[in-house]
Amino acid sequence: MSTKHYGEILKKAISESGLTIAEIARNSGVSRETIYRILDEKTPGLNHLLKIGAAIGYEYLRDIPEFKQMFLNIPTKSEQENLTYKHLYFEILEKYTKVLEEKAKYLSGDKK
């Protein structure tokens, strides 16, 4: 069980961000009342933490390294896009390699 007070950590991050609670509420989709409640909680819900963190540009792993394990298998949106592009790249590369192999066979006179 963690002894860290996530609400206090978030409170410090919000202070460092320079944004107001109203701005954070608007950007995160989390109400001001909920944000104030979260700041008093030792272990607030992860969903709210992530929304607020994204709104203030805060990386939780800096202050809460145990979150790394929680996020180990959850790729970010940009990572998901990169995986999609990698997959497409490899498909194209395989097709291109096949075309080159067929061309090499044709040029060598091997008509298999």
Secondary structure, 3 states (H helix, E strand, C coil): CCCCCHHHHHHHHHHHHCCCHHHHHHHHCCCHHHHHHHHHCCCCCHHHHHHHHHHHCCCHHHCCCCHHHHHCCCCCHHHHHHHHHHHHHHHHHHHHHHHHHHHHHHHHCCCC
